[in-house]
Amino acid sequence: MNAGWDVLWVLGAYLMANVAALVIYYADKRAASRMLRRVPERTLLLVALIGPFGALVAMRSFRHKTKKNKFLVVYLFALLHILLAAYLLTR
């Protein structure tokens, strides 16, 4: 396979991970408003580690988990992803 296609596959997978994070956060917010079974916070944080930008968009858009201090780490996850991307692009 061409190296260009490899990059597209990685970017596509990364985009899907972030979309999945957004959907999972939305599902948890919806479950909370309907008094249904929730997604565990540990799972939400793990999802945010993999797809931090989707998690951040969901947190801001749905006002979900914004008052919980432990979810401030999602911003750190996003920063780590930015730093990793910068490193990979400049090496």
C-alpha positions in Angstrom: 0.0 0.0 0.0 1.1 3.6 -0.7 2.2 5.6 2.3 -0.4 8.2 1.4 -3.1 5.7 1.8 -1.7 4.6 5.2 -2.0 8.2 6.4 -5.6 8.4 5.2 -6.5 5.2 7.0 -5.0 6.5 10.2 -6.8 9.8 9.9 -10.1 8.1 9.1 -9.7 5.8 12.1 -8.9 8.8 14.3 -11.9 10.7 13.0 -14.1 7.7 13.7 -12.7 7.4 17.3 -13.6 11.0 17.9 -17.1 10.7 16.5 -17.6 7.6 18.6 -16.5 9.5 21.7 -19.1 12.2 20.9 -21.8 9.7 20.4 -21.0 7.9 23.7 -21.0 11.1 25.6 -24.3 12.1 24.0 -25.8 8.6 24.9 -24.7 9.1 28.5 -26.2 12.6 28.7 -29.5 11.3 27.3 -29.5 8.4 29.7 -28.9 10.8 32.6 -31.9 13.0 31.6 -34.1 9.9 31.2 -33.0 8.3 34.5 -31.6 5.2 32.7 -28.5 3.2 33.2 -25.4 5.4 32.7 -22.0 4.9 31.0 -19.4 4.6 33.9 -17.2 7.6 34.3 -14.1 5.4 33.9 -15.4 4.3 30.5 -16.1 8.0 29.5 -12.5 8.9 30.5 -11.0 6.0 28.5 -13.1 7.0 25.5 -11.8 10.6 25.9 -8.2 9.3 26.0 -8.7 7.8 22.6 -10.9 10.5 21.1 -10.5 13.7 23.1 -11.8 16.1 20.5 -15.1 14.3 20.2 -15.4 14.2 24.0 -14.6 17.9 24.3 -17.2 18.8 21.6 -19.8 16.7 23.4 -18.9 18.1 26.8 -19.3 21.6 25.6 -22.3 21.1 23.3 -24.4 19.0 25.7 -23.1 20.5 28.9 -22.1 17.1 30.1 -19.6 16.4 32.8 -18.4 20.0 32.7 -18.7 20.5 36.5 -16.8 17.3 37.5 -13.2 18.2 38.2 -11.9 14.8 37.1 -13.1 15.5 33.6 -10.7 18.4 33.3 -8.2 15.7 32.3 -10.0 15.6 28.9 -8.3 18.9 28.1 -5.0 17.3 28.9 -5.7 14.4 26.6 -6.4 16.8 23.8 -3.2 18.6 24.5 -1.3 15.3 24.4 -2.9 14.4 21.1 -1.9 17.8 19.7 1.7 17.4 20.9 1.9 13.9 19.5 0.6 15.1 16.1 3.1 18.0 16.1 6.0 15.5 16.9 4.9 13.1 14.2 4.6 15.9 11.6 8.0 17.4 12.4 10.2 14.4 12.6 
